[in-house]
Amino acid sequence: MTISKKARTAARLGAVQALYQFEMEGTPLPTLLDEFHRHRLGAVIDDEQYLKAEVAFFDDVVKGAIARREDIDDLLGNKLAEGWSLKRLDKTMLQILRAGTYELMARADVPAAAAISEYVDVAHAFFQPREAKFVNGVLDAVAKAVRS
């Protein structure tokens, strides 16, 4: 069965949004996943139709990024420029990097270049090109560390 690229893209964007909500509100994981399954993924919100997401992929990225958060944050912290810390990052940026790092660490079925490109695209939805380049640089360094 082929998996739609658009469904994976929607799953990644949804995962970043779910991780943000988890970070900001502390929504319990089962409640968070249920809310996204029922009301966000593929839903119409403010007259805008959201793409159908690959739910299993969404769940894996969200659950995995939360479960491995300490390892992910350690790895990310080591890839930031001197003088930078995860606390200095915008909260949305941090969730993009966490989701991307989880995928690079745990989803060997996804080519590194594809994962990086997708999270750069997610960054473009929230940030200017400069920040998207930052995502590219950090995730490229993560990929070299975990995929070599």
MIGU-269366 format. One record per residue (C-alpha): x, z, y; residue in three letters. Coordinates in pm, whole numbers. Example, Ala and Ser with C-alpha at 12.3 -4.5 7.8 and 13.67 -1.06 7.14 Angstrom:
MIGU-269366
<torza <1230, 780, -450>, 'ALA'>
<torza <1367, 714, -106>, 'SER'>
END
This chain:
MIGU-269366
<torza <0, 0, 0>, 'MET'>
<torza <143, -98, 336>, 'THR'>
<torza <132, 151, 614>, 'ILE'>
<torza <34, 20, 952>, 'SER'>
<torza <309, 54, 1214>, 'LYS'>
<torza <38, 141, 1466>, 'LYS'>
<torza <-91, 422, 1241>, 'ALA'>
<torza <260, 569, 1222>, 'ARG'>
<torza <306, 532, 1599>, 'THR'>
<torza <-24, 714, 1657>, 'ALA'>
<torza <80, 984, 1407>, 'ALA'>
<torza <408, 1041, 1594>, 'ARG'>
<torza <237, 1066, 1932>, 'LEU'>
<torza <-23, 1301, 1787>, 'GLY'>
<torza <250, 1512, 1625>, 'ALA'>
<torza <426, 1556, 1958>, 'VAL'>
<torza <98, 1659, 2120>, 'GLN'>
<torza <23, 1903, 1836>, 'ALA'>
<torza <371, 2054, 1855>, 'LEU'>
<torza <325, 2095, 2231>, 'TYR'>
<torza <-6, 2274, 2177>, 'GLN'>
<torza <155, 2494, 1911>, 'PHE'>
<torza <439, 2580, 2151>, 'GLU'>
<torza <219, 2651, 2452>, 'MET'>
<torza <-85, 2815, 2293>, 'GLU'>
<torza <37, 2941, 1955>, 'GLY'>
<torza <-260, 2781, 1781>, 'THR'>
<torza <-240, 2874, 1410>, 'PRO'>
<torza <-121, 2577, 1205>, 'LEU'>
<torza <-437, 2531, 992>, 'PRO'>
<torza <-656, 2542, 1305>, 'THR'>
<torza <-424, 2305, 1488>, 'LEU'>
<torza <-423, 2047, 1206>, 'LEU'>
<torza <-801, 2070, 1165>, 'ASP'>
<torza <-854, 2021, 1540>, 'GLU'>
<torza <-637, 1710, 1544>, 'PHE'>
<torza <-795, 1569, 1227>, 'HIS'>
<torza <-1147, 1616, 1358>, 'ARG'>
<torza <-1119, 1561, 1731>, 'HIS'>
<torza <-799, 1381, 1831>, 'ARG'>
<torza <-659, 1133, 1579>, 'LEU'>
<torza <-858, 812, 1618>, 'GLY'>
<torza <-1111, 978, 1850>, 'ALA'>
<torza <-1254, 861, 2179>, 'VAL'>
<torza <-1136, 1096, 2456>, 'ILE'>
<torza <-1227, 1039, 2820>, 'ASP'>
<torza <-1363, 692, 2733>, 'ASP'>
<torza <-1031, 596, 2573>, 'GLU'>
<torza <-1012, 504, 2204>, 'GLN'>
<torza <-711, 662, 2037>, 'TYR'>
<torza <-553, 473, 1751>, 'LEU'>
<torza <-620, 580, 1395>, 'LYS'>
<torza <-319, 775, 1277>, 'ALA'>
<torza <-164, 805, 935>, 'GLU'>
<torza <-286, 1160, 874>, 'VAL'>
<torza <-46, 1250, 590>, 'ALA'>
<torza <251, 1142, 802>, 'PHE'>
<torza <117, 1335, 1103>, 'PHE'>
<torza <73, 1647, 888>, 'ASP'>
<torza <423, 1616, 744>, 'ASP'>
<torza <590, 1584, 1085>, 'VAL'>
<torza <393, 1873, 1236>, 'VAL'>
<torza <429, 2108, 938>, 'LYS'>
<torza <793, 2013, 882>, 'GLY'>
<torza <897, 2047, 1247>, 'ALA'>
<torza <737, 2392, 1262>, 'ILE'>
<torza <875, 2509, 926>, 'ALA'>
<torza <1228, 2390, 1003>, 'ARG'>
<torza <1223, 2473, 1372>, 'ARG'>
<torza <1525, 2704, 1363>, 'GLU'>
<torza <1744, 2445, 1186>, 'ASP'>
<torza <1614, 2170, 1415>, 'ILE'>
<torza <1681, 2374, 1728>, 'ASP'>
<torza <2033, 2463, 1611>, 'ASP'>
<torza <2109, 2097, 1548>, 'LEU'>
<torza <1958, 1987, 1880>, 'LEU'>
<torza <2141, 2258, 2070>, 'GLY'>
<torza <2470, 2128, 1932>, 'ASN'>
<torza <2391, 1773, 2047>, 'LYS'>
<torza <2310, 1855, 2409>, 'LEU'>
<torza <2573, 1810, 2678>, 'ALA'>
<torza <2779, 2112, 2776>, 'GLU'>
<torza <2588, 2339, 3008>, 'GLY'>
<torza <2251, 2232, 2868>, 'TRP'>
<torza <2028, 2441, 2645>, 'SER'>
<torza <1694, 2384, 2480>, 'LEU'>
<torza <1540, 2627, 2732>, 'LYS'>
<torza <1630, 2387, 3015>, 'ARG'>
<torza <1438, 2099, 2859>, 'LEU'>
<torza <1086, 2005, 2961>, 'ASP'>
<torza <845, 2138, 2695>, 'LYS'>
<torza <714, 1791, 2610>, 'THR'>
<torza <1070, 1656, 2586>, 'MET'>
<torza <1160, 1935, 2346>, 'LEU'>
<torza <867, 1850, 2117>, 'GLN'>
<torza <966, 1482, 2112>, 'ILE'>
<torza <1318, 1581, 2013>, 'LEU'>
<torza <1195, 1828, 1751>, 'ARG'>
<torza <962, 1574, 1589>, 'ALA'>
<torza <1230, 1305, 1594>, 'GLY'>
<torza <1493, 1539, 1453>, 'THR'>
<torza <1262, 1651, 1174>, 'TYR'>
<torza <1194, 1290, 1083>, 'GLU'>
<torza <1566, 1206, 1081>, 'LEU'>
<torza <1643, 1514, 869>, 'MET'>
<torza <1361, 1495, 619>, 'ALA'>
<torza <1218, 1143, 605>, 'ARG'>
<torza <1486, 932, 442>, 'ALA'>
<torza <1213, 674, 375>, 'ASP'>
<torza <1211, 594, 748>, 'VAL'>
<torza <1514, 402, 878>, 'PRO'>
<torza <1697, 601, 1147>, 'ALA'>
<torza <1679, 316, 1397>, 'ALA'>
<torza <1302, 290, 1351>, 'ALA'>
<torza <1247, 664, 1400>, 'ALA'>
<torza <1467, 672, 1710>, 'ILE'>
<torza <1296, 369, 1860>, 'SER'>
<torza <951, 517, 1799>, 'GLU'>
<torza <1036, 848, 1969>, 'TYR'>
<torza <1193, 662, 2261>, 'VAL'>
<torza <857, 483, 2292>, 'ASP'>
<torza <677, 820, 2282>, 'VAL'>
<torza <909, 942, 2558>, 'ALA'>
<torza <811, 639, 2770>, 'HIS'>
<torza <448, 760, 2750>, 'ALA'>
<torza <545, 1083, 2930>, 'PHE'>
<torza <867, 1019, 3120>, 'PHE'>
<torza <1071, 774, 3324>, 'GLN'>
<torza <1326, 539, 3159>, 'PRO'>
<torza <1612, 782, 3229>, 'ARG'>
<torza <1453, 1052, 3012>, 'GLU'>
<torza <1373, 798, 2739>, 'ALA'>
<torza <1744, 708, 2733>, 'LYS'>
<torza <1819, 1079, 2695>, 'PHE'>
<torza <1591, 1090, 2387>, 'VAL'>
<torza <1772, 786, 2249>, 'ASN'>
<torza <2114, 946, 2298>, 'GLY'>
<torza <2024, 1283, 2148>, 'VAL'>
<torza <1840, 1139, 1848>, 'LEU'>
<torza <2123, 892, 1787>, 'ASP'>
<torza <2368, 1185, 1774>, 'ALA'>
<torza <2132, 1372, 1540>, 'VAL'>
<torza <2104, 1066, 1314>, 'ALA'>
<torza <2482, 1037, 1291>, 'LYS'>
<torza <2502, 1404, 1192>, 'ALA'>
<torza <2227, 1403, 928>, 'VAL'>
<torza <2232, 1051, 789>, 'ARG'>
<torza <2604, 977, 747>, 'SER'>
END
